Amino acid sequence: MLYFSKIIHYIEKAATYPLKSYISYYRKWNLINIVLIIISSIGILSSVLFGALMDLMALFGLILFFPLLIGSILTLCYTQLCLIGAKECKKIIQQINQDIVFVDHIQFFHVDNQSYLLHILKELIRSKNLVHYQLFKNVFLYNTKYTINEKELWVDGKLVQFDVYDDQIVPKHCPHCHHVLFYNEKKCHYCS
């Protein structure tokens, strides 16, 4: 849970941008920071080694390369956290591999509160990372090739059982009385 509280900001940040360009941008900065760390480490080492010969050169090298090293390490840590956030967003996207995916079935840090996941899913849809999906009443994601009648699928604040026919999501009805069947019920509540 501590890891989740530290990383949620970076997951939300990654969800607001298109992931492909976001990852390439931070990988580029990651590489630049690694090169700067190597250069500043060599500069500090050479200024310390040559410091015995010239005191002014050692002082100049330390003044120049030490802040560069510290800044590069800090920005490397930041870019790594941003890349971890993007990796977690990719894990969420990989779990959405069917036309209809219930939000309850998406694994997200074993957190009981679904509000974080719902916020991230909405941001992923808004940022075009989940191009062909829409969120229905914070219950499930469906492919946009299907048409939905919200009034038929959401009755009295409950989800109705449904089937998919000809690119349409239609509610299931009781074979005996033709009332709708709610999602978590096995039998019609009018017939039983």
CORDA-V667898 format. One line per field, one symbol per residue. ss: DSSP state (H for helix, E for strand, - for the rest). burial: + if it has 16 or more other ideal C-beta (glycine too) atoms within 10 Angstrom, else -. Layout:
ss->???
burial->???
This chain:
ss->-HHHHHHHHHHHHHH---HHHHHHHHHHHHHHHHHHHHHHHHHHHHHHHHHH--HHHHHHHHHHHHHHHHHHHHHHHHHHHHHHHHHHHHHHHHH----EEEHHH---------HHHHHHHHHHHH------EEEE---EEEE---EE-HHHHEE--EEE-EEEE--EEEE-E------E-E----------
burial->------++-++-+++-+-+--++--+--++--+--++--+--++--+----------+--+---+--++--+--++--+-++++++-++--++--+--+-+-+--+-+--------++-++-+++-+-++--+-++--+++++--+-+----++----++++------+++--+-----+++-----+----
